[in-house]
Amino acid sequence: MTQTTKTTYEHIGLSNEGIPLILGTTMKVVELVLDHKAYGWSPEELHFQHPSLSMGQIYSALAYYWDHQETLDDDIERRMQMVDELRRSTHPTALEKRLRAKGLI
């Protein structure tokens, strides 16, 4: 029988706050995952869009996400709620008012 040794995610680290980051970058795993989900980008397309990331970093981040999906999905939902709250609490700028009046947004 072959022995296996449990490994860690080579390209993923946790910040002091416990946020998963892609090592050697300032990119959070959830940022890459949001690009993957929002645009349906494959790992190859993610690499094209983020050429500073290696394919190993991208696959490691996606593997980390799938292994921790519930926790990271909760974090994404929390972040989206914060954005919604900020949008509701700010007043529209003069530019936004003009664009809305013209039906551009």
C-alpha positions in Angstrom: 0.0 0.0 0.0 1.4 3.4 -1.0 1.8 6.0 1.8 0.6 9.5 1.1 1.5 12.6 2.9 -1.0 15.4 3.3 0.3 18.6 1.7 -0.6 22.2 2.0 -1.5 24.6 -0.8 1.9 25.6 -2.1 0.9 29.1 -3.4 -1.6 30.1 -0.7 -1.0 31.8 2.6 -3.2 33.3 5.3 -2.9 36.9 6.3 -2.8 37.8 10.0 -6.6 38.2 9.8 -6.9 34.7 8.3 -7.7 35.8 4.7 -6.3 33.5 2.1 -3.9 35.2 -0.3 -1.9 34.1 -3.3 1.7 34.1 -2.0 4.0 36.6 -3.6 1.1 38.9 -4.5 -1.5 41.1 -2.8 -4.3 39.2 -4.5 -6.9 37.6 -2.3 -8.1 34.1 -3.3 -11.7 35.5 -3.4 -10.7 38.2 -5.9 -9.5 35.5 -8.4 -12.6 33.4 -7.6 -14.9 36.3 -8.3 -13.3 36.8 -11.7 -13.7 33.0 -12.4 -17.4 33.1 -11.3 -18.4 36.5 -12.7 -16.9 36.0 -16.2 -16.8 32.2 -16.4 -13.0 32.5 -17.1 -11.1 29.2 -17.3 -7.7 29.0 -15.5 -6.0 29.8 -18.8 -8.1 32.9 -19.3 -7.5 33.9 -15.7 -3.8 33.6 -16.5 -4.2 35.8 -19.6 -6.1 38.4 -17.6 -3.6 38.2 -14.7 -0.3 37.5 -16.4 1.7 38.1 -13.2 0.1 35.0 -11.7 1.5 31.6 -12.6 -0.7 28.7 -13.6 0.4 27.0 -10.4 -0.8 30.0 -8.3 -4.2 30.0 -10.2 -4.8 26.3 -9.8 -3.8 26.4 -6.2 -6.2 29.3 -5.5 -9.0 27.5 -7.3 -8.3 24.3 -5.4 -8.2 26.2 -2.1 -11.6 27.7 -3.0 -13.2 24.4 -3.8 -11.9 22.8 -0.6 -13.2 25.8 1.4 -16.1 26.8 -0.7 -18.7 27.4 2.0 -16.4 29.6 4.1 -15.3 31.6 1.0 -18.8 31.9 -0.4 -19.9 33.3 3.0 -17.0 35.8 2.8 -18.0 36.8 -0.7 -21.6 37.3 0.4 -20.5 39.4 3.4 -18.4 41.6 1.1 -21.3 42.1 -1.3 -23.6 43.1 1.5 -21.0 45.7 2.6 -20.9 47.1 -0.9 -24.7 47.3 -1.0 -24.7 49.1 2.4 -22.1 51.6 1.2 -24.0 52.3 -2.0 -27.2 52.9 0.0 -25.5 55.2 2.5 -23.8 57.5 -0.1 -25.5 60.3 -2.0 -25.3 60.4 -5.7 -22.6 62.7 -7.2 -23.5 65.5 -9.6 -22.0 63.4 -12.4 -24.2 60.4 -11.4 -27.3 62.6 -11.4 -26.6 63.9 -14.9 -25.9 60.5 -16.3 -29.1 59.1 -14.7 -31.1 62.0 -16.1 -29.8 61.2 -19.6 -30.6 57.5 -19.0 -26.9 56.5 -19.4 -26.8 54.6 -16.1 
